[in-house]
Amino acid sequence: MAMRMLRRPAVETTTGLSRSTIYAMMAEGTFPKPVRLGKRAVGWPEDVIQAWLSSPASSERGRRHHDD
């Protein structure tokens, strides 16, 4: 079965995080990095995003950025 890839808008909807928060957290190493899909396209494996959401610290990390 093929792995489902989520593009950024779907990641934003799924996580409830904004684009800027996602990229800030990626720079900090607290959010998964995307996979290159093509020359100008990236996506995140759905299972990686679901695992991140299930991690105990994911709620705290997102909340910390919303308070900044």
N, C-alpha and C positions, 0 to 999 in steps of 0.2 A: 504494500500500500504506500502511496506517495505521501511524503511529509507535507502538511499544509503550512504554507508560509503566510504570515500576516504582514501587510504593508503598514506603514506608519499610522494612517488614520484608524485602521482597525486596532492597532496597539494602543493608541490613545483612548479609544472607546473601551477596550477591554480592561485597561489598567486604571482609567480615570485620570491619567496624567497628561499634562500638556506637552507639546512638542519640545518646548524649551526645557522643561523639567526632565524629560526623557534624555535629551542630549547632555544636560548638566550631570545627571546621574551616571550616564555612560562614561563621561570624562572622569568622574570620581571612582569608577569601577564598581558602582553599586547597582547597575542595570545591565542586562545582557547586551552585547554588541550585535548588530545586525549581520546578516550574511549577504554578500553581494550576489544579486540575481542577474545582473547584466551591467552594461557600461554605466548606466545612470540609475539603476534601480537596486534597492536593498529591501530585505524583509527579515522578519524574525520567525524562527520555527515556532509554531503554535504551542508545542509541548514545552519549549523553553520558557515562553511567557507564562504558561499555566504553572510550571514549576516555580517560577519566580513569585507569582501571586500566592502560591501555597507556602512559601517560605515565611517563617515567623517574623522576620525583620522587614518584609516588603511593605507592610502597612506603616510601620514607623518611618521608613525611608521616604515614602511618598508624603507623609504628613509633615516631616521636617522641611521638605522643599516648599510645600504650600505655605508654611509659616514664614519663609524668608521674605 
